[in-house]
Amino acid sequence: MIVVTRYFGGTKLGVGGLITAYRAAAKEAIENAKIINRTVDNFYEIQFGYAIMSEVMNFIKKQDLEVTSQVLEESGTIQFRIRQSEAENIIEQLENIEGLKIQFLKTI
């Protein structure tokens, strides 16, 4: 969508002049625009014990999950983001890991 705002309320340009001015403003806006690709991502937190830490870390690496936060001590807590369109499949696979707790955090 392109919005052109006129600050001067006069009629000196006429209808044709206004159309030309609006067209030029729209063209300049398009030429100077930057395309930004964004995805809708879900954020999750998983918690797990030391006994399954290796299995969880291998899964994260294999699935190439984007880890946003992690604490790995006697137990582990990892927050990650994943594209919403891929979330259902990944969460189903994580639910198959016994002893893992999964919590949905937010969607951005």
N, C-alpha and C positions, 0 to 999 in steps of 0.2 A: 504494500500500500504506500502511496506517496501522497503527502499532504503539503500543499503550497499555501502559505499565509500571506495575504496582502496587508501591508501596513498603511498604505495610502488608499483612501476610499474614493478618489476622484474617478472621472471618466475620460481622462485625456488619452489613454491608450486605445480606447474603443474595444469593441468585441474582438476583432481580429488581433489587435495588439495584446490583449489579455491572453488569448489562446496561445499566441507565440511566446509570451513571457512564461506562462505556465508550462508549456512544452519544454522550453529551454531549462527551466528550473528542475523539472522532472528528469530530463536527460542528464543534467549535471549531477543530480543526486545519485542516479544509477551508475554513472561512470566513476564516481568517487566512493561507492559503497564497497564494503568488505563482506565477503561471505564467511559466516561463522557456522560450522557444523557442530551440532550438539546432539547428544543422546540423552534419553531419559534413563537414569540409573537408579537402582535400588541399593541401599546400604544395609549391610547385615553385620551382626556380631556373632562369633562362634566362641564357645568356651569348651575346653577339653582338658583331660588329665595328661600327665606326663607319659603314661603308657601308650597313648595313641598319637602322641605329638609327631612322630615320624610319618605316620600314615596321613595325617592332616597336612603337614608341610609338603609332602609329595603330591597330594591332591591339588593344593594351591598352585604349586609350580606347574603341574601338568595342565591345569585349566587356565593358567596365566591370569589368575585373579589379581586385581589391583588392590593391594593391601594399603589401607589408609592409617592403620594403627595396630601395634602389636605389643603384647607383654608376654614374654616367655620365661617363666620361672618354674616352680614346682607344678604349676598348671599353666595353661595358655589361654590367652584372650586375643583374638584377632578380629579387627574390623576390616571389611572390604566392600568395594563397590563393584557392581556388575550391571551391564546393560539389561534393562528391564525385560527385553525380549528373550534374553538367555537365562533369566533368573530361575524360572520354574524348573528347568532341566538341571541346573547346578544344585539347587536346593534339594531336589529329589535325590541326587547322588550323595550329597552331604548327609541326608537323613539316614542313609544306609550305613554310615559309620557309627558303630555302637559306642555310646558314652559321650557323644558330641551334642552340645546344646546350641541351638540356632535361634537367634532373635532378630526379627526385622526391625530396623531402626527408622528409615525414612526413604522417601523417593524425591529425587531432584532431577 
